[in-house]
Amino acid sequence: MFDKQKLAAIREAKDKWEETTLQRTLAKAPERQPAFVTASSEPVDRLYTPLDVADLDYAADLGFPGEYPYTRGIHPTMHRGRLWTMRMFAGFGSAEETNARFKYLLEQGQTGLSIAFDLATLMGYDTDAPEALGEYGKCGVAVSSLKDMEILLDGIPLDKVSTSMTINSPAAILWAMVIAAAEKQGVRPDQLRGTTQNDILKEYIAQKEFIFPPEPSMRLVTDTIEYGAQKLPQWNTISISGYHIREAGSTAVQELAFTLADGLEYVRWAIRRGLEVDDFAPRLSFFFNAHNDFFEEIAKYRAARRIWAREMRETFGAQDPRSWLMRFHTQTAGVSLTAQQPQNNVVRVAIQALAAVLGGTQSLHTNSMDEALALPSEHAVTVALRTQQIIAHESGVTTTVDPLGGSY
């Protein structure tokens, strides 16, 4: 990538800097610790120069936004053309209460819905089941029937607002409720935009909210992928999720490794079902964590896009460029929030959200400062949404495409 003579000059200059300027400083004031690493224990050098990217193949490794391998983003203009979807995760108590929160968030400038269901719903129980005692509406909204879903989505223009549902084991049933509720509003299935999380493999790995054994669970997931490809062309039938794996204790590297492995397995199952890869792959989506190690998180998203594009094109033979795209939602790291001095969580969330934006996310949820204590208050969730809006409209990071492209 660089002229060899110029690289040699840089190497000579760096050696001189280390022997003189650096050594004088270290003799007076040693560095804070003998070695520095990322949150994934990857070593971090003191200084980076063109020597560290001398072997970079610009076209193959980096490329341009909107072109293979999509390291620099899946759209040519990225956030210059369209901001990410501001999709705050919300749900608590009754369908009426959550519906009111949805409408409040939309009034405050949110641009997409994300539904949190309570534990009983996630585990496939009705609210009045003995097993659900004490769990009603605790960490999400209770939905036991089509009527509940109709109330939850009442007054929400489903042909205009995309809806994400964090539901896995009973995903097919809850998705059917959304489709039916939309039809009652006069919205056709092919008009619906949204995402069903529907990622059962990460339940066995991390979150543990599975109902059925792996094989029938995978069959259900494949059923929804097939149905969506045939009937709901704008719906993401699965959100392959690294978020929960990270929250369960993985590093950034492990989060990415498990998530990609899960995604590739869903592709294999759909192909074995007889589906053509280009018929369903464009509607696969992903969900990642945004943690505190700013640069490592950004690198994670860039690596994820490049690996997925390569695997879809070279391993599975996808011909449609849309099948190569890794589209992903990001949520800031819940596990990083503290109950002590909760106002500091605003700063943590802002750093994490900025990493997601610079990493090229398509959709973003920002956690609220009080989530280590309780479900978000209206004040806290407003601050969390404003954090996204300030990044979008006041920070300047959206005025150029991929500002960290080519970063050492």
C-alpha positions in Angstrom: 0.0 0.0 0.0 3.0 2.3 0.6 6.2 3.1 -1.2 9.0 0.8 0.3 11.5 3.7 0.5 9.0 5.8 2.5 8.2 2.8 4.8 11.9 2.4 5.4 12.1 6.1 6.3 9.2 5.8 8.7 10.8 2.8 10.3 14.0 4.6 10.8 12.2 7.7 12.2 10.2 5.5 14.6 13.3 3.7 15.8 14.9 7.1 16.5 11.8 8.3 18.3 11.8 5.2 20.5 15.5 5.6 21.4 15.4 9.3 22.2 12.1 11.1 22.8 10.3 8.1 24.2 13.1 6.8 26.4 13.6 10.3 28.0 9.9 10.3 28.9 9.9 6.7 30.2 12.9 7.4 32.3 11.1 10.2 34.1 7.6 8.7 34.2 6.9 5.1 33.4 3.7 4.1 31.7 0.7 3.3 33.9 1.1 -0.5 33.4 3.6 -2.8 31.7 1.2 -3.9 29.0 -2.1 -2.8 27.6 -4.9 -5.0 26.2 -8.4 -4.7 25.0 -11.4 -6.2 26.8 -10.8 -9.4 24.8 -7.2 -9.5 25.9 -5.8 -8.5 22.5 -2.5 -6.6 22.9 -2.6 -2.8 22.2 0.6 -1.3 20.9 1.9 2.0 22.2 1.9 3.6 18.7 0.6 2.7 15.3 2.0 4.0 12.0 1.8 3.1 8.2 4.1 0.2 9.0 1.1 -1.6 10.7 -1.0 -1.4 7.5 1.8 -1.8 4.9 0.4 -5.2 3.8 -3.2 -4.0 3.6 -4.9 -4.8 0.3 -7.1 -1.7 0.1 -9.7 -3.2 -2.3 -9.8 -6.7 -0.8 -9.6 -5.8 2.9 -11.2 -2.4 3.1 -12.9 -1.4 -0.2 -15.6 1.3 -0.5 -18.9 1.8 1.4 -21.7 -0.2 -0.3 -19.3 -2.5 -2.1 -17.9 -5.9 -1.2 -16.5 -6.8 1.4 -18.5 -4.0 3.1 -15.9 -3.3 5.7 -16.7 0.4 5.4 -20.5 -0.1 5.6 -23.3 -1.6 3.6 -24.6 1.6 2.0 -22.6 4.0 -0.2 -23.7 7.1 1.8 -24.3 5.4 5.2 -25.6 8.0 7.7 -25.2 10.9 5.3 -28.1 9.4 3.4 -30.2 8.0 6.2 -29.7 7.9 9.9 -29.9 4.6 11.8 -33.3 3.6 13.2 -33.7 4.9 16.7 -35.3 1.8 18.2 -35.8 1.9 21.9 -36.5 -1.4 23.6 -39.6 -1.0 25.7 -42.2 -3.1 27.4 -43.7 -3.4 30.9 -46.9 -4.2 32.7 -50.1 -4.4 30.6 -50.5 -4.0 26.9 -52.2 -0.6 27.5 -49.2 0.7 29.6 -46.7 -0.4 27.0 -48.8 1.1 24.1 -48.7 4.4 25.9 -44.9 4.2 26.2 -44.6 3.4 22.5 -46.6 6.4 21.6 -44.6 8.6 24.0 -41.3 7.5 22.4 -42.6 8.0 18.9 -43.7 11.6 19.9 -40.2 12.2 21.2 -38.6 11.2 17.8 -38.1 7.5 18.0 -38.2 6.0 14.5 -38.9 2.3 15.2 -40.5 0.1 17.8 -38.8 -2.7 19.8 -41.1 -4.9 22.0 -39.9 -6.4 25.3 -42.0 -9.3 26.5 -42.2 -10.5 30.1 -40.7 -13.8 31.1 -44.0 -15.7 31.0 -44.6 -14.7 27.4 -40.9 -15.5 26.5 -41.4 -19.0 28.0 -44.8 -19.6 26.3 -47.0 -19.3 29.3 -50.3 -17.4 29.6 -50.3 -14.7 32.3 -52.7 -16.7 34.5 -50.7 -19.9 34.3 -49.4 -21.1 37.8 -45.8 -21.1 36.4 -46.2 -17.4 35.6 -47.0 -16.3 39.1 -45.2 -13.1 40.1 -43.8 -12.5 36.6 -46.6 -10.4 35.1 -45.3 -7.5 33.2 -42.1 -7.4 35.2 -39.3 -7.1 32.6 -41.6 -6.7 29.5 -45.1 -6.6 28.4 -47.5 -9.5 29.0 -49.1 -10.9 25.8 -51.2 -14.0 26.2 -53.7 -13.5 23.3 -54.4 -11.8 20.0 -56.5 -9.3 21.8 -53.4 -8.3 23.9 -51.4 -7.8 20.7 -54.1 -5.7 19.2 -54.2 -3.5 22.3 -50.4 -3.3 22.3 -50.3 -2.1 18.7 -53.4 0.1 18.8 -52.9 3.4 17.0 -49.5 2.4 15.7 -49.3 2.8 11.9 -47.8 -0.6 11.1 -47.5 0.2 7.4 -45.1 3.1 8.4 -43.3 2.1 11.6 -41.1 -1.0 11.7 -41.5 -3.3 14.7 -38.9 -5.5 16.3 -39.9 -8.3 18.7 -37.5 -9.8 21.1 -39.1 -13.2 21.2 -37.5 -16.6 20.5 -39.1 -19.9 21.5 -42.7 -18.7 20.8 -41.6 -16.4 18.0 -43.8 -18.1 15.4 -46.9 -17.6 17.5 -46.2 -14.0 18.5 -45.3 -13.2 14.9 -48.7 -14.7 13.8 -50.4 -12.4 16.3 -48.6 -9.3 14.8 -49.6 -10.3 11.2 -53.2 -10.8 12.3 -53.3 -7.5 14.3 -52.0 -5.7 11.2 -54.6 -7.3 8.9 -57.3 -6.0 11.3 -55.8 -2.5 10.8 -55.9 -3.0 7.0 -52.2 -3.6 6.6 -51.2 -6.4 4.3 -48.4 -8.9 5.3 -46.3 -7.7 2.4 -46.5 -4.1 3.8 -45.1 -5.1 7.2 -41.6 -4.1 8.1 -39.9 -5.4 11.2 -37.8 -8.2 12.8 -38.5 -11.3 14.9 -35.5 -12.2 17.0 -36.3 -15.9 16.6 -32.6 -16.9 17.4 -33.0 -20.1 19.3 -29.3 -21.2 19.2 -28.2 -18.3 21.4 -30.8 -19.4 24.0 -29.0 -22.7 24.5 -25.7 -20.8 24.6 -26.5 -17.9 26.8 -30.0 -16.7 27.7 -31.6 -20.2 28.4 -35.1 -19.2 27.5 -35.8 -22.2 25.4 -38.9 -24.4 25.4 -38.3 -27.3 23.0 -35.2 -29.4 22.3 -32.8 -28.1 19.6 -33.9 -30.0 16.6 -37.7 -29.1 16.7 -36.7 -25.6 17.7 -34.5 -25.3 14.6 -37.3 -26.6 12.5 -39.6 -23.9 13.8 -37.0 -21.2 13.0 -36.6 -22.6 9.5 -40.4 -22.6 9.0 -40.5 -18.9 9.8 -37.6 -18.2 7.4 -39.4 -20.1 4.6 -42.8 -18.4 5.4 -41.2 -14.9 5.5 -39.4 -15.4 2.2 -42.7 -16.3 0.6 -45.2 -13.9 2.2 -43.4 -11.0 4.1 -40.7 -9.7 1.8 -39.9 -6.7 4.0 -39.7 -8.6 7.3 -36.4 -9.8 8.9 -37.3 -13.4 9.9 -34.4 -13.7 12.4 -32.1 -11.5 14.3 -29.0 -13.5 15.0 -27.9 -12.2 18.4 -24.5 -11.8 19.9 -25.9 -9.4 22.5 -27.0 -12.0 25.0 -23.8 -14.0 24.5 -21.8 -10.9 25.5 -24.0 -10.1 28.5 -23.5 -13.7 29.7 -19.7 -13.0 29.9 -18.1 -13.5 26.5 -15.4 -11.2 25.1 -16.0 -9.2 21.9 -14.1 -11.8 19.9 -16.2 -14.7 21.4 -19.4 -12.7 20.8 -18.6 -12.4 17.2 -17.4 -16.0 16.8 -20.6 -17.5 18.3 -22.9 -15.2 16.5 -21.4 -15.8 13.1 -21.4 -19.6 13.8 -25.1 -19.5 14.6 -25.9 -17.4 11.5 -24.1 -19.9 9.3 -26.0 -22.7 10.8 -29.4 -21.1 10.1 -28.3 -20.7 6.5 -27.4 -24.4 6.3 -30.8 -25.5 7.7 -32.7 -23.2 5.3 -30.7 -24.6 2.3 -31.3 -28.2 3.5 -35.1 -27.3 3.5 -34.7 -26.6 -0.2 -34.6 -22.8 -0.2 -32.3 -21.0 -2.5 -29.9 -18.9 -0.5 -30.7 -15.7 -2.4 -34.4 -16.1 -1.6 -34.0 -15.8 2.1 -30.5 -14.5 3.0 -31.3 -10.8 2.3 -33.7 -10.8 5.2 -31.3 -12.3 7.8 -30.3 -9.6 10.3 -28.0 -9.4 13.3 -27.9 -8.0 16.8 -24.7 -6.9 18.6 -23.6 -5.5 21.9 -21.9 -2.1 22.2 -19.4 -2.3 25.2 -17.0 0.1 26.7 -13.8 -0.8 24.8 -14.4 1.9 22.1 -12.0 0.9 19.3 -12.4 -2.8 19.8 -16.2 -2.6 19.5 -15.9 -0.6 16.2 -13.4 -3.1 14.9 -15.8 -5.9 15.8 -18.6 -4.6 13.6 -16.2 -4.0 10.7 -14.8 -7.5 10.9 -18.3 -9.0 11.2 -19.4 -7.4 7.9 -16.3 -8.6 6.1 -16.5 -12.2 7.4 -20.2 -12.5 6.7 -19.9 -11.2 3.1 -17.1 -13.5 2.4 -18.9 -16.6 3.8 -22.1 -15.9 2.0 -20.4 -15.3 -1.3 -17.7 -17.9 -1.2 -19.0 -20.7 1.0 -22.7 -20.6 0.1 -22.5 -19.2 -3.4 -24.9 -16.3 -2.9 -25.2 -14.3 -6.1 -27.4 -11.5 -5.0 -25.3 -8.7 -3.4 -28.1 -8.2 -0.8 -27.3 -11.7 0.5 -23.8 -10.6 1.3 -24.9 -7.6 3.5 -24.7 -7.9 7.3 -27.4 -5.6 8.6 -27.4 -5.2 12.3 -29.1 -3.7 15.3 -27.0 -2.6 18.3 -27.9 -2.2 22.0 -25.6 -0.6 24.5 -24.2 -2.9 27.2 -26.7 -3.5 30.0 -24.1 -5.4 32.1 -21.9 -2.3 32.2 -24.5 -0.2 34.0 -24.1 0.5 37.7 -26.8 0.9 40.4 -24.4 3.2 42.2 -24.1 6.7 40.8 -26.5 5.9 38.0 -26.0 9.3 36.3 -22.6 8.0 35.2 -24.4 5.4 33.1 -25.4 8.3 30.7 -21.7 8.7 29.9 -21.1 5.0 29.4 -24.1 4.7 27.1 -23.0 7.7 25.0 -19.6 6.2 24.5 -21.1 2.8 23.5 -23.7 4.4 21.2 -21.0 6.4 19.5 -19.0 3.1 18.9 -22.1 1.5 17.3 -22.6 4.6 15.0 -19.0 4.7 13.9 -19.2 0.9 13.4 -22.0 1.4 10.9 -25.1 0.1 12.7 -28.5 0.2 11.0 -30.5 0.4 14.2 -29.7 1.4 17.8 -31.2 1.1 21.4 -29.6 3.1 24.1 -30.0 1.9 27.7 -31.4 4.2 30.3 -29.4 5.4 33.3 -31.7 3.7 35.9 -31.9 0.2 34.3 -29.6 -1.3 37.0 -32.3 -0.4 39.4 -35.6 -0.9 37.7 -37.5 -0.6 34.4 -36.7 2.7 32.7 -38.5 5.8 34.0 -39.9 8.2 31.4 -37.3 10.7 32.3 -34.4 8.2 31.9 -35.7 6.8 28.6 -36.0 10.3 27.2 -32.4 11.1 28.1 -31.4 7.8 26.5 -33.2 8.7 23.3 -31.8 12.2 23.3 -28.3 10.7 23.5 -28.8 9.1 20.1 -30.3 12.3 18.7 -27.3 14.4 20.0 -24.9 12.0 18.3 -26.9 12.1 15.1 -27.4 15.9 14.9 -24.7 17.6 17.0 -21.5 15.5 17.0 -20.6 15.7 13.3 -19.8 12.0 13.0 -22.6 11.4 10.5 -21.3 14.1 8.0 -18.7 11.8 6.4 -19.0 8.1 5.5 -16.9 5.8 7.8 -14.6 8.4 9.4 -12.4 5.6 10.9 -11.8 3.9 7.6 -8.1 3.1 7.2 -7.5 3.7 10.9 -4.3 2.1 12.2 
